[in-house]
């Protein structure tokens, strides 16, 4: 039921235990557990949406970071601080 890798064994064990408790309490619901890292989508529109969102976030971050370093250097220059 469970592969020798512990990362795959824990979800299977939790699934067995939780479904056993559900059966003990006469519930018709079942819990399904899978060990995929990410939800895989078949829709290419969602993939492109996620890609462009991440790309725009990284571009904004890349545009905003260099001024922080420049301001830090200019402030050090103004107060004439040196590093040992």
VMD Tcl script that draws the C-alpha trace (Angstrom):
set ca {
  {0.00 0.00 0.00}
  {2.80 2.32 0.82}
  {6.10 2.82 -0.96}
  {9.30 2.62 1.10}
  {9.74 6.39 0.98}
  {8.39 8.04 4.15}
  {7.12 11.10 2.26}
  {4.62 8.88 0.44}
  {3.76 6.70 3.42}
  {2.45 9.42 5.76}
  {-0.44 10.61 3.53}
  {-1.52 7.02 2.94}
  {-1.46 6.29 6.67}
  {-3.49 9.43 7.44}
  {-5.99 8.48 4.76}
  {-6.46 4.99 6.22}
  {-6.85 6.29 9.79}
  {-9.27 9.10 8.90}
  {-11.44 6.88 6.71}
  {-11.53 4.28 9.48}
  {-12.81 6.91 11.92}
  {-15.40 8.03 9.40}
  {-16.66 4.45 9.01}
  {-16.80 4.01 12.78}
  {-19.12 7.00 13.05}
  {-21.34 5.70 10.20}
  {-20.49 8.49 7.81}
  {-20.86 8.09 4.08}
  {-18.11 10.65 3.37}
  {-14.60 9.56 2.45}
  {-11.31 11.43 2.49}
  {-8.98 11.13 -0.48}
  {-5.29 11.91 -0.09}
  {-2.70 12.25 -2.83}
  {0.95 13.15 -2.72}
  {1.41 15.35 -5.77}
  {3.47 18.42 -5.03}
  {1.34 20.77 -7.12}
  {-2.14 20.68 -8.50}
  {-1.89 19.86 -12.18}
  {-4.22 21.73 -14.41}
  {-5.21 20.86 -17.94}
  {-6.24 24.40 -18.81}
  {-3.40 26.33 -20.55}
  {-5.10 29.66 -19.76}
  {-4.56 29.15 -16.04}
  {-0.92 28.21 -16.60}
  {-0.28 31.34 -18.65}
  {-2.12 33.47 -16.06}
  {0.08 32.13 -13.26}
  {3.21 32.55 -15.38}
  {2.48 36.17 -16.29}
  {1.54 37.02 -12.71}
  {4.83 35.64 -11.43}
  {6.76 37.34 -14.22}
  {5.19 40.74 -13.54}
  {5.85 40.37 -9.81}
  {9.51 39.54 -10.42}
  {9.92 42.45 -12.83}
  {8.47 44.90 -10.31}
  {10.71 43.44 -7.62}
  {13.78 43.67 -9.88}
  {12.98 47.28 -10.72}
  {12.54 48.25 -7.07}
  {15.57 46.59 -5.51}
  {18.55 48.44 -7.09}
  {17.48 51.88 -5.78}
  {17.59 50.49 -2.26}
  {21.25 49.58 -2.66}
  {22.03 52.93 -4.28}
  {20.37 54.90 -1.47}
  {22.27 52.89 1.09}
  {25.60 53.61 -0.63}
  {24.89 57.32 -0.99}
  {23.92 57.58 2.69}
  {27.18 55.87 3.64}
  {29.07 58.32 1.43}
  {27.34 61.33 3.02}
  {28.25 60.32 6.57}
  {31.70 59.11 5.40}
  {31.36 55.69 6.96}
  {33.89 52.99 6.14}
  {33.95 49.31 6.74}
  {36.93 47.69 8.40}
}
mol new
graphics top color blue
foreach p $ca { graphics top sphere $p radius 0.5 }
foreach p [lrange $ca 0 end-1] q [lrange $ca 1 end] { graphics top cylinder $p $q radius 0.2 }
display resetview
